[in-house]
């Protein structure tokens, strides 16, 4: 029997495409004098990562959120979202990619008080041409994913603050985004409801969702895998 040579060199797994890749991103507002809101920002967020961006008011967090959410364009530098160079996209294409790849969660829940929770969730796809029955089914599945299947038919006024934020998160998840972009998501919640929402973020990350939270709350930041501090428009990793 002839011996077979085996190459002992381990085979490296192919590198995954980052969900977010910022390369020397700057945003300058043309006031007099000009305001440098973002200064040579480098940031990489890989699939299934949970990253918190912290910093004081006026540090540039809101500007960074707008750039990450394709709501604003950098003055210079590159922003790749799922490997797509967003600088090459026109306004319509940017809106389409934003709806397809990014889910937004804000401090305010932005729920319609006269609609049920499943109707509120389904509103995110109201103008996409999906039929009402399919929209309701997907909304119900999204509510089940955030632990609110027992609140079907409820109006937001009957929910706690934490439950309302879960409805808002379910709405953000309806399109199966690759990035959940959160701006002070627990800012209107008490301690117990904050813990509940942060536990949900942990569960969603374990399911493979990439989460980026912008916050000034140290408790929220501590729950993330990585923390990045923003000061005067610049980012630094926090140990």
Secondary structure, 3 states (H helix, E strand, C coil): CCCCCCCCCCCCCCCCCCCEEEEEEEEEECCCCCEEEEEEEEEEECCCCEEEEECCCCCCHHHHHHHHCCCCCCCEEEEEECCEEHHHCCHHHHHHHHHHHEEEECCCCCCCCCCEHHHHHHHHHCCCCCCHHHHHHHHHHHHHHCCCHHHCCCEHHHCCHHHHHHHHHHHHHCCCCCEEEEECCCCCCCHHHHHHHHHHHHHHHHCCCEEEEEECCHHHHHCCCEEEEEECCEEEEEC
